[in-house]
Amino acid sequence: MASIVTRVKQKQIAELIANEKRADGRGLKEYREMKIEPGLIEKAEGSARVLLGKTEVVVGVKVETGEPFPDTPNDGVMTVNAELTPIASPEFEAGPPNEDSIELARIVDRGIRESKAINTEKLVIEPGKKVFVVFIDIYVLNHDGNLIDASALAAVSALINTKMANYEIKDGEVKIKPGYEQLPIRKHPITVTTAKIGDKLVVDPIGEEEQVMDARISFAIDDDGNICAIQKGGSGYFEPQQIMEAAKLAKDKAKELRKKLNW
């Protein structure tokens, strides 16, 4: 009976979207109410919680010292990990990262990396030997759709909130000094995800809408309105004109959100 009810509900959602309506009363191009709370985790160098409707994501940032990658000796290191906790959704299971968590981490990583959000050159302590490593950990606490935008927003908000230790090199060793300085942030990318349901494009899909979508496409937009990363998901496809429409929509929505965020 549960599966039949689910199929009936999915049909209702698809019919609403076809008539340019949504179950929660929003327009097709409207985001849910958004709330950002930076600095929640005391033991982290940076953190933020994002509430996007009922979707809730917390991001913690740790900054440690380590070695640079051999092919980028003059850049610090950034790594992103996502954990889909069982308390967030019945769909999630405890254990090693699955495809969904890996995809989520990669999309968030790409938006930050390709926008050059962090000035990685300023994370270098000794070229080729010692750098700061920025660990970004995403924890999904409640899943009601559009984890990508919520996680990307939480990650950038946490990075803005991140402080790193002062240091000096003495006798060939890195010595941590008292005090902190801000992580060198120069861009603030915003990721906007659009779902295709039938022949309609829907911004910020909720969980039930994701169940009926044909495909989704996410654009990371930098401070200057440039697209710095794109990721398509789902088994369906977008017509070329729909991709252009989704790109314009992403730029418009990013600009709109940026004004509210005061970044």
SULDA-V468208 format. One record per residue. N is the residue number from 1. PSI is psi in radians with two decimals (999 if undefined). OMEGA is omega in degrees with one decimal (NA if undefined). Layout:
n/psi/omega
N/PSI/OMEGA
N/PSI/OMEGA
//
This chain:
n/psi/omega
1/-0.67/-178.2
2/-0.73/-178.6
3/-0.61/178.5
4/-0.77/178.1
5/-0.73/179.3
6/-0.77/179.9
7/-0.66/177.2
8/-0.77/179.1
9/-0.75/179.8
10/-0.68/178.2
11/-0.70/178.8
12/-0.75/179.7
13/-0.78/179.5
14/-0.69/179.2
15/-0.68/176.7
16/-0.83/-179.3
17/-0.70/179.2
18/-0.52/179.1
19/0.29/178.1
20/0.73/175.5
21/2.81/178.5
22/2.68/-175.7
23/-0.55/-178.8
24/0.15/174.5
25/-0.06/179.5
26/2.81/168.6
27/2.90/-177.2
28/-0.42/-174.9
29/0.36/-178.4
30/2.46/172.2
31/2.74/170.8
32/2.98/176.3
33/2.41/-174.1
34/2.43/177.3
35/2.32/179.8
36/2.26/178.0
37/1.78/179.8
38/2.75/171.5
39/0.59/-177.0
40/-0.57/-173.6
41/1.92/-173.9
42/-0.61/-174.8
43/-0.06/177.7
44/2.69/176.3
45/-0.41/177.2
46/2.65/179.3
47/2.84/176.1
48/2.58/172.9
49/2.38/177.8
50/2.26/171.4
51/2.07/176.9
52/1.66/-168.7
53/-2.18/177.5
54/-0.12/176.5
55/2.27/-177.5
56/2.22/-178.7
57/2.39/174.1
58/2.38/177.2
59/2.30/173.7
60/2.51/-179.8
61/2.27/173.4
62/2.49/178.3
63/2.08/180.0
64/2.98/176.6
65/2.61/179.6
66/-2.92/-179.6
67/2.54/176.9
68/2.88/172.9
69/2.54/-176.9
70/-0.60/-177.9
71/-0.12/176.5
72/1.19/-175.5
73/-0.31/-177.3
74/0.43/178.8
75/2.52/172.2
76/-3.12/-174.6
77/2.46/174.0
78/2.42/177.2
79/2.45/-177.0
80/2.34/176.9
81/2.48/179.0
82/2.38/178.3
83/2.10/177.7
84/1.69/-173.2
85/2.52/-179.7
86/-0.47/179.6
87/-0.28/-176.7
88/-0.52/-176.4
89/2.55/174.3
90/-0.32/-179.5
91/-0.39/-174.0
92/2.49/178.8
93/2.62/176.6
94/2.67/178.9
95/-2.92/-179.5
96/2.74/178.8
97/2.35/176.9
98/-3.04/-176.9
99/-0.66/-178.0
100/-0.75/-179.4
101/-0.63/177.8
102/-0.75/178.7
103/-0.77/-179.8
104/-0.80/179.6
105/-0.71/-177.8
106/-0.66/179.8
107/-0.77/178.2
108/-0.78/178.4
109/-0.81/-175.2
110/-0.70/179.6
111/-0.73/179.7
112/-0.78/-175.8
113/-0.84/-175.1
114/-0.37/175.7
115/-0.12/-176.1
116/0.69/-176.6
117/-0.76/178.9
118/2.31/175.1
119/1.53/-172.7
120/-0.35/178.1
121/-0.52/179.9
122/0.00/176.3
123/0.01/-178.0
124/2.24/176.0
125/-0.94/172.8
126/2.02/-177.4
127/2.25/177.9
128/-0.09/-175.7
129/-0.90/-172.8
130/2.28/179.3
131/2.95/170.2
132/2.44/178.0
133/2.17/-178.3
134/2.01/178.3
135/2.12/178.5
136/2.01/-177.7
137/2.12/-178.6
138/2.23/177.2
139/2.05/178.3
140/2.06/-177.8
141/-0.50/175.6
142/2.25/-175.7
143/1.91/172.0
144/0.71/175.6
145/2.67/175.7
146/0.91/176.4
147/-0.50/-176.3
148/-0.95/-177.3
149/-0.73/-179.7
150/-0.75/-178.7
151/-0.73/179.0
152/-0.72/179.2
153/-0.74/178.8
154/-0.67/-179.5
155/-0.81/-179.9
156/-0.69/177.9
157/-0.68/178.3
158/-0.68/179.1
159/-0.70/177.5
160/-0.56/-177.3
161/-0.09/-171.3
162/2.38/174.5
163/2.55/178.6
164/2.70/-173.7
165/2.58/168.2
166/2.66/-177.6
167/2.91/170.7
168/2.69/177.5
169/2.06/-176.8
170/2.16/-178.5
171/0.66/177.2
172/0.08/-179.9
173/2.63/178.5
174/2.12/178.7
175/2.18/178.2
176/2.27/-179.7
177/2.83/176.6
178/2.62/176.9
179/2.90/-177.9
180/2.86/172.1
181/2.78/-176.9
182/2.53/172.3
183/2.35/-176.3
184/1.63/180.0
185/2.28/179.9
186/-0.24/176.8
187/2.71/-177.3
188/1.35/-176.3
189/2.54/174.4
190/2.25/-179.7
191/2.28/-179.7
192/2.16/-178.5
193/2.31/178.5
194/2.33/177.4
195/2.54/173.9
196/2.07/178.1
197/1.92/-170.9
198/-2.16/176.5
199/0.29/-178.2
200/2.60/174.7
201/2.29/-174.1
202/2.19/178.7
203/2.53/174.6
204/1.11/-178.5
205/2.42/173.6
206/3.05/-175.8
207/-0.75/-179.2
208/-0.60/178.0
209/-0.58/177.4
210/-0.48/179.3
211/-0.43/-177.5
212/-0.04/-177.0
213/2.61/176.0
214/-0.66/-177.7
215/2.93/174.4
216/2.76/176.3
217/2.33/-176.5
218/2.30/177.4
219/2.25/171.4
220/2.18/-175.7
221/2.24/-179.5
222/-3.11/-175.4
223/-0.47/-178.0
224/0.09/179.1
225/0.25/179.5
226/2.50/174.9
227/2.14/-178.8
228/-0.20/177.3
229/2.55/178.4
230/2.43/175.6
231/2.19/176.6
232/2.45/179.1
233/2.88/-179.1
234/2.85/-175.2
235/-0.24/-178.8
236/-2.88/-176.2
237/2.88/174.8
238/2.41/170.4
239/2.66/-179.6
240/-0.72/-179.8
241/-0.60/178.5
242/-0.61/176.8
243/-0.74/178.1
244/-0.71/179.1
245/-0.73/179.3
246/-0.64/178.8
247/-0.78/178.3
248/-0.71/178.8
249/-0.73/179.4
250/-0.74/179.0
251/-0.75/-179.6
252/-0.77/-178.4
253/-0.67/178.3
254/-0.73/178.4
255/-0.72/179.3
256/-0.78/179.7
257/-0.66/-177.2
258/-0.63/178.9
259/-0.63/-180.0
260/-0.56/-175.7
261/-0.43/-178.0
262/0.66/177.5
263/999/NA
//
